[in-house]
Amino acid sequence: MLTSLEIKNFRTFKHLRIERLGQVNLILGKNNVGKTTLLEALQLYGSRWPARTALDILEGRGEIGGTNRPGAVVNLRSLFHGRQAEPGTQSSIGPATNGDGSRVFQVAKIEEDVDYDKALTAGQQPAFSLVPQFAVEYRFGSDPVSTWTILPSRRVHSFMAGPLSSADMTTNPKPPLLRLTSAASMLNETAVRWDSLALTTGEQDVVGLLQTIAPIQGVRYIETAMGRVAIVQIEGKTDPIPLMSQGEGTVHVFQIAVAMVHTAMAWKKVAERDQFPNMFPGLLIDEFEVGVHHTLHADLWRFVLKAARELGVQVFATTHSWDCVRGFAAAVQDVPQCDALAIRLERSRDRSAAVSFTPEEMKIVVREEIEVR
């Protein structure tokens, strides 16, 4: 697990240093201080293919603006603080206590002088070196420097390993970033993760976690006219019923449980191979409070704390909700075995800072109603 974090020159952050991280971390702060960006940095740091993940981050923010050369270059610059990225510009993400363990990104080349569209219109096939591109070198610790290049077509090329295969492009182990919702897209992501757990001990682990909040004996996915739907077997009931009929809270617990068990199993495989020292067993949850009734926050946090402890998964979650803060503060008192912290991000102009709150301090924050969001 990550015990500290330092981010330099990445998107919102010119420099952010967090001296200590817990196993479960609740990220607080006002709008635009970088809560979601912090999750993106963690996802990029823990990714096997940083170029692929960088594109996913930009696309998720609506910053992939077409395939023309100027748009591609400007959008890729937005990975760097203040969108200032000239050749030689660096950003880094990694442990605050070990600079050698950071993943460092450096702009190696920006080619803007070749009119790619004009060359294609004239029927020319410019050499690879002449295609407008944004090249970034990266290194991890003492690993040799490699370079990946994102072309305007969104094709990714690695100068160290050669062009990435289609399998490499779609198989990209990284900490999953959840946005809790009942929307079809999110449930589809959960279904894909469930498929990887089906008929394994992971499936049993998920059901075991669900039984802490509901008498669920089994889960299956079925095909319907509306797509794939999760159904559950409830103790004492003859027929299975749709998971969504059990309420938003149960759906969220299922999403979190599947993601946690999936992360734990994927981490075990990586740890056995010991090939990717930057990867960690992390689960990232953006806007934890969405769709959760104010009476359910404490129960949901107890579930997350216990599951994180049992599975060895490190959780980072953001929130704007005072109900979520109160639920977290109550839950950490009930599950003291899990190392949990609340971390408030603050920013003044280009300066970012992090203030950590222990469980005892969170108890005071809630009792005195101190604003930390």
Stockholm file with secondary structure:
# STOCKHOLM 1.0

chainA/1-373         MLTSLEIKNFRTFKHLRIERLGQVNLILGKNNVGKTTLLEALQLYGSRWPARTALDILEGRGEIGGTNRPGAVVNLRSLFHGRQAEPGTQSSIGPATNGDGSRVFQVAKIEEDVDYDKALTAGQQPAFSLVPQFAVEYRFGSDPVSTWTILPSRRVHSFMAGPLSSADMTTNPKPPLLRLTSAASMLNETAVRWDSLALTTGEQDVVGLLQTIAPIQGVRYIETAMGRVAIVQIEGKTDPIPLMSQGEGTVHVFQIAVAMVHTAMAWKKVAERDQFPNMFPGLLIDEFEVGVHHTLHADLWRFVLKAARELGVQVFATTHSWDCVRGFAAAVQDVPQCDALAIRLERSRDRSAAVSFTPEEMKIVVREEIEVR
#=GR chainA/1-373 SS CCSCEEEEEETTEEEEEESCCCSEEEEECCTTSSHHHHHHHHHHHTCSCHHHHHHHHHHHTTCCCCSSHHHHHHHHHTTBGGGCCCTTCEEEEECTTCGGGCEEEEEEEECCSSCHHHHHHTTCCCCGGGSCCEEEEEEETTSCCEEEEECTTCCEEETTTEECCHHHHHCCCCCCEEECCCSHHHHHHHHHHHHHHTTSHHHHHHHHHHTTTSCEEEEEEEEETTEEEEEEEETTCSSCEEGGGGCHHHHHHHHHHHHHHHHHHHHHHHHHHTCCTTCCCEEEEESTTTTCCTTTHHHHHHHHHHHHHHHTCEEEEECCCHHHHHHHHHHHHHCTTSCEEEEEEEEETTEEEEEEECHHHHHHHHHTTCCCC
#=GC SS_cons         CCSCEEEEEETTEEEEEESCCCSEEEEECCTTSSHHHHHHHHHHHTCSCHHHHHHHHHHHTTCCCCSSHHHHHHHHHTTBGGGCCCTTCEEEEECTTCGGGCEEEEEEEECCSSCHHHHHHTTCCCCGGGSCCEEEEEEETTSCCEEEEECTTCCEEETTTEECCHHHHHCCCCCCEEECCCSHHHHHHHHHHHHHHTTSHHHHHHHHHHTTTSCEEEEEEEEETTEEEEEEEETTCSSCEEGGGGCHHHHHHHHHHHHHHHHHHHHHHHHHHTCCTTCCCEEEEESTTTTCCTTTHHHHHHHHHHHHHHHTCEEEEECCCHHHHHHHHHHHHHCTTSCEEEEEEEEETTEEEEEEECHHHHHHHHHTTCCCC
//
